[in-house]
Amino acid sequence: MVAHVHGSIAEPRYAVLFPGQGVQRPGMGEPWRGTPSWELVDSVSRASGFDVAELLLTADQETLSRTDHAQISVFTASLLAWSEFRRHDPHAAARVVAVAGHSLGEYSALVAAEVLSVADGAWLVGERGRAMAETARRRPGAMAAVMGGAVEQVEALVEAARRDGAELWVANHNSPQQTVIAGSRTAVEATAASAAEAGLRYSVLPVTAACHSPYMEPAGAALGRALELTGFATGTVPVVANVDARAHHGGSHWRELCARQLVSRVRWADTLHVLHEELDATAFLDIGPGSTLAGLVRRNLPEIPSDRFKAPVPQTA
């Protein structure tokens, strides 16, 4: 069930990537129902307080668009894929040298690296999602992807807006040609228009939260309390953190990294380079719903093979 998306090499050293919020879709759990890994759904439901089976099987797009629902759904779907990947291809799983996750996906990566247990990861994702949803309800924000220019060009647009009093920040640096901005809706829409005038493409994202910006600071208190109650193990492989694009092993320092991640830029382009150049990953495997991260590998490291782990075809009665 590993489909080769780009290139192929013998005996690759895999870096495994886990997606974040935004890849959720109705029925995305259906292919995994009936697999031995489906028991994870009950474990995540008990730990998080959500009916995850309902979210994965019957929830509509509007229900899944809620921040808390989206996060626990993508987290669970990613763990189902990771579990089935290891069960079906233990030889490939033994060649995983490092992991990373985009935003929410960092929690999936921490579970995959055995820094967090499934129960602790599910509980943290549940608390994080609820805190972020409540923060966005109290102080709505917006995000937009700016494409076609280097991050420095987008940073200059953001700084110009901030000099004029706008509440705006760079939220994600995803590739040499894609940077996401976040802040107030007025600031995001005005800066997106400025980007268009500069010859850049942009897309205002269908979200009401300014993720990875100071707008999320109120959510930090609840997440911080949850992190303090969570144990972080040594882990089995390095995890490259979003906030500093450095490889970290397990340990209590992940409390601070996870807390900072809530309000800080996701350095995804740098993360991919670290996985390849410092941790010697020779191929990337996108685990979880969709193939967004495999696409970002192609944009950042076009010469490196990027694969995705495909969900099985659902069995019809």
matplotlib code that plots the C-alpha trace (Angstrom):
import matplotlib.pyplot as plt

x = [0.0, 3.0, 2.3, 5.3, 4.5, 7.9, 11.0, 12.2, 15.5, 16.6, 16.4, 15.4, 15.9, 12.5, 11.4, 7.7, 5.5, 2.1, -0.4, -2.2, -5.7, -7.2, -6.9, -10.0, -12.9, -16.2, -15.9, -12.1, -12.2, -14.1, -11.1, -9.7, -12.9, -12.5, -8.7, -6.9, -5.9, -9.5, -9.3, -7.2, -10.5, -11.9, -8.7, -8.6, -12.3, -11.9, -8.8, -10.1, -13.8, -14.9, -16.9, -14.2, -15.9, -18.8, -16.4, -14.5, -17.4, -20.6, -19.8, -20.3, -17.9, -19.4, -19.0, -15.4, -14.5, -14.8, -11.2, -11.6, -13.3, -10.8, -7.8, -8.9, -10.1, -6.9, -4.8, -6.7, -6.7, -3.0, -2.4, -4.6, -2.5, 0.8, -0.4, -1.4, 1.8, 3.9, 1.7, 1.8, 5.4, 7.5, 10.6, 10.0, 8.9, 12.3, 13.9, 12.2, 15.0, 13.0, 9.5, 7.9, 4.4, 2.9, 1.2, -1.3, 0.6, 3.5, 1.4, 0.9, 4.7, 5.3, 3.1, 4.8, 8.2, 6.8, 7.5, 3.8, 1.5, -1.7, -3.8, -1.7, -1.4, -5.2, -5.8, -3.4, -5.0, -8.4, -7.4, -5.5, -8.4, -11.0, -8.7, -8.0, -11.7, -12.8, -10.0, -11.1, -14.7, -13.8, -11.3, -11.8, -8.9, -8.0, -5.2, -4.1, -1.6, 0.6, 2.2, 4.7, 7.2, 10.0, 9.4, 11.4, 9.0, 6.0, 7.8, 8.3, 4.6, 3.8, 6.2, 4.8, 1.3, 2.5, 4.1, 0.6, -0.8, -2.1, -2.2, -0.4, 2.3, 3.9, 2.3, 3.8, 6.8, 5.8, 8.0, 10.1, 7.0, 4.3, 4.0, 0.9, 0.0, -2.3, -3.9, -7.0, -9.3, -9.0, -5.2, -5.1, -7.4, -5.6, -2.2, -3.5, -4.6, -1.1, 0.4, -1.7, -0.6, 3.0, 2.3, 1.8, -1.1, -3.0, -5.8, -7.7, -8.2, -11.6, -10.8, -11.8, -8.7, -5.3, -3.3, 0.4, 0.2, -0.2, -4.0, -3.7, -2.0, -5.3, -5.3, -1.9, -3.1, -5.2, -2.7, 0.1, -1.8, -2.4, 1.3, 2.4, 0.3, 1.8, 4.8, 7.2, 9.3, 12.7, 11.3, 12.7, 13.6, 14.2, 11.3, 12.0, 10.1, 8.0, 9.3, 13.0, 13.4, 15.8, 15.9, 14.8, 14.7, 12.0, 11.9, 10.3, 11.6, 8.7, 6.4, 8.0, 8.3, 4.5, 3.6, 5.7, 4.3, 0.8, 1.8, 4.9, 5.7, 5.8, 9.2, 8.2, 10.5, 13.5, 12.2, 12.3, 15.9, 16.9, 15.3, 17.2, 20.5, 21.2, 19.3, 20.2, 16.6, 16.7, 13.0, 9.8, 6.6, 3.4, 1.2, -2.4, -5.2, -4.4, -1.0, -0.4, 3.0, 4.2, 3.5, 5.5, 8.4, 8.4, 8.4, 11.2, 13.4, 12.4, 15.2, 14.2, 11.6, 8.3, 5.8, 2.4, 0.8, -2.5, -5.6, -7.1, -10.1, -13.2, -14.8, -18.4, -21.0]
y = [0.0, 2.3, 4.1, 5.6, 9.2, 10.5, 8.4, 5.2, 4.0, 0.7, 0.3, 3.9, 5.5, 6.9, 10.2, 9.8, 12.9, 13.4, 16.0, 18.7, 20.1, 20.8, 17.4, 16.0, 14.8, 12.9, 9.2, 9.2, 6.4, 4.0, 2.3, 1.4, 0.0, -3.7, -3.6, -4.7, -1.1, 0.1, -0.6, 2.6, 4.5, 3.4, 4.2, 7.7, 8.3, 7.3, 9.5, 12.5, 12.6, 12.7, 10.1, 9.5, 6.7, 9.0, 11.7, 9.4, 7.6, 9.7, 13.3, 15.8, 18.5, 21.2, 19.1, 18.2, 21.9, 22.6, 23.0, 20.4, 17.9, 18.3, 17.9, 14.7, 13.2, 13.8, 12.6, 9.4, 8.8, 9.3, 6.8, 4.2, 4.6, 4.5, 1.3, -0.4, 0.7, -1.0, -4.1, -4.5, -3.6, -4.1, -4.1, -0.6, 0.5, -0.7, 1.8, 4.9, 7.1, 10.2, 11.7, 15.1, 16.4, 19.6, 21.6, 19.2, 16.4, 16.9, 15.1, 12.2, 12.2, 12.2, 9.1, 7.4, 8.0, 6.7, 9.9, 10.0, 7.1, 6.9, 7.9, 10.9, 12.1, 11.8, 13.7, 16.5, 16.8, 17.0, 19.7, 21.6, 21.5, 22.6, 25.5, 26.6, 26.5, 28.5, 31.1, 31.4, 31.8, 34.7, 36.3, 35.2, 35.5, 34.5, 32.8, 33.0, 31.1, 33.3, 31.6, 32.5, 34.4, 33.7, 33.8, 37.0, 38.8, 37.7, 38.8, 42.2, 42.5, 41.4, 43.9, 46.7, 45.9, 45.7, 49.2, 50.4, 48.9, 45.6, 42.4, 40.0, 37.3, 34.6, 31.4, 28.7, 28.6, 25.5, 25.7, 28.2, 29.3, 29.0, 31.0, 31.2, 34.4, 34.8, 37.5, 39.6, 39.1, 42.7, 42.5, 39.1, 40.2, 43.6, 41.9, 39.2, 42.0, 43.6, 40.3, 40.1, 43.6, 42.4, 39.6, 36.8, 34.4, 34.0, 32.0, 33.0, 29.8, 28.6, 29.0, 31.4, 30.9, 32.7, 29.6, 29.8, 33.5, 35.4, 35.2, 31.7, 32.9, 32.5, 28.8, 28.4, 28.3, 25.2, 23.5, 24.3, 22.7, 19.6, 19.5, 19.7, 16.6, 14.6, 12.4, 12.5, 9.3, 9.0, 7.8, 5.6, 8.0, 11.8, 14.2, 17.4, 20.2, 22.8, 25.8, 25.4, 22.8, 20.8, 17.2, 16.3, 13.1, 12.5, 14.2, 16.9, 19.7, 18.8, 20.6, 23.9, 23.0, 22.1, 25.2, 27.4, 25.7, 27.0, 30.6, 30.2, 29.8, 26.3, 26.0, 23.2, 23.9, 23.9, 20.8, 18.8, 19.9, 18.9, 15.4, 14.9, 16.7, 16.2, 13.0, 11.3, 10.4, 9.4, 9.1, 10.6, 8.8, 10.8, 9.0, 10.0, 11.5, 13.1, 13.6, 17.3, 16.7, 14.5, 17.4, 19.8, 17.4, 17.7, 21.5, 21.6, 18.6, 17.7, 15.2, 13.1, 10.3, 11.0, 8.3, 8.1, 5.3, 4.6, 3.6, 0.2, 0.1, -0.2, -3.6, -3.5, -5.8]
z = [0.0, -0.5, -3.8, -5.4, -6.1, -7.2, -7.9, -6.3, -4.7, -3.3, 0.5, 1.3, 4.7, 5.4, 7.0, 7.8, 7.6, 9.3, 8.0, 10.0, 10.1, 6.6, 5.1, 6.8, 4.6, 5.2, 5.5, 5.7, 8.3, 6.1, 4.5, 7.9, 9.5, 9.9, 10.0, 13.2, 13.8, 14.1, 17.9, 18.1, 17.5, 20.8, 22.6, 21.1, 21.9, 25.5, 26.0, 24.1, 25.0, 21.3, 19.4, 16.9, 15.0, 14.2, 13.1, 10.9, 9.4, 9.3, 10.0, 7.2, 6.0, 8.2, 11.3, 10.4, 9.8, 13.5, 14.8, 17.6, 15.4, 12.5, 14.8, 16.6, 13.3, 11.4, 14.3, 14.5, 10.8, 10.7, 13.5, 11.7, 8.6, 10.6, 12.4, 9.2, 7.5, 10.2, 10.1, 6.3, 5.7, 8.8, 6.6, 5.4, 8.9, 10.2, 7.8, 9.3, 10.6, 11.7, 11.7, 11.6, 11.5, 10.1, 13.0, 14.5, 12.8, 15.2, 17.8, 15.5, 14.9, 18.7, 19.1, 16.1, 17.7, 21.0, 22.8, 23.6, 24.2, 22.1, 25.1, 26.1, 22.5, 22.0, 25.3, 24.3, 20.8, 22.4, 24.8, 22.2, 19.7, 22.3, 23.5, 19.9, 18.9, 22.0, 21.3, 17.7, 18.8, 21.1, 18.7, 15.1, 12.7, 9.2, 7.2, 3.6, 1.5, -0.6, -3.6, -6.2, -4.1, -1.7, 2.0, 2.3, -0.1, 2.0, 5.2, 3.7, 2.9, 6.4, 8.0, 5.9, 7.1, 10.7, 10.4, 9.5, 12.6, 11.2, 13.3, 11.0, 11.1, 9.0, 10.2, 7.9, 5.5, 3.5, 0.4, -1.6, -3.3, -0.5, 2.7, 4.9, 6.8, 9.7, 11.7, 11.7, 8.7, 7.7, 7.7, 5.9, 3.1, 2.7, 2.5, 0.2, -2.1, -1.8, -2.7, -5.9, -6.8, -6.5, -8.9, -6.4, -6.1, -2.9, -1.4, 1.7, 3.6, 4.9, 8.6, 11.3, 13.4, 13.1, 13.9, 14.7, 15.6, 18.9, 18.3, 19.8, 23.1, 25.1, 24.2, 25.6, 29.2, 28.8, 26.6, 29.1, 31.9, 29.9, 28.8, 32.5, 33.3, 30.4, 30.4, 27.5, 27.0, 25.4, 22.1, 19.3, 16.5, 16.3, 15.7, 13.9, 15.6, 13.8, 15.8, 15.3, 12.5, 14.7, 15.5, 19.0, 20.9, 23.6, 26.9, 29.0, 26.7, 24.4, 26.8, 25.8, 22.1, 21.9, 23.8, 21.5, 18.4, 19.2, 18.6, 16.4, 12.7, 11.3, 9.6, 7.3, 4.4, 6.8, 8.4, 5.2, 4.5, 8.0, 7.6, 4.3, 4.9, 8.6, 9.4, 6.1, 5.0, 1.4, 0.8, 2.4, 3.2, 3.7, 6.3, 6.9, 4.9, 1.5, -0.1, 0.7, 2.4, -0.4, -2.7, -0.5, -0.6, -4.4, -4.2, -1.6, -2.6, -6.2, -6.5, -3.5, -3.8, -2.0, -1.5, 0.2, 2.1, 0.5, 2.4, 1.4, -0.8, 1.5, 1.4, 0.2, 1.8]

ax = plt.figure().add_subplot(projection="3d")
ax.plot(x, y, z, "-o")
ax.set_aspect("equal")
plt.show()
